[in-house]
């Protein structure tokens, strides 16, 4: 994720916190008189990492999100970015990312997700494999129970703003 105008050298009052009891990482800073806040948390049960970007004072976020694998996967762009693949040992894997904002512009393309002048931004990254740490199951989630592969692209929950 790239937010060029928010480089550490251009901000003041930078603070970060780690709340282990709630699994939440928070960072806040001031840039041009606006206080920005970033929160990151992971949900094991949902196989997702959620990044929330907000501000108080009328600021915006402009930047880009890139999804890239390490095995030469092709990334598919639609309302989100995703890829899937399999390794030499037949283990299958996949990942997807989506971004939503209540105000601003979000464009998804082959180069990534570009967001412009977003007052807030929520990014959901999801990934998974068919590996299961269970010898009796052959260390694999049976195809009959794992549903669609690669995993479906994430869609924003009803409580989040829809993509612009």
Buried (B, 14 or more C-beta within 10 A) or exposed (E): BEBEEBEEEEBEEEEEEEEEEEEBBBBBBBBEEBBBBBBBBEEEEEBBBBBBBBBEEEBBBBBBBEBEBEEEBEBBBEBBBBBBBBEEEEEBBBBBBBBBBEEBEBBBEEEBBBBBEBBBBBBBBBBBBBBBEEEEEEEBBEEEEBEEBBBEBBBBEEEBBEBB
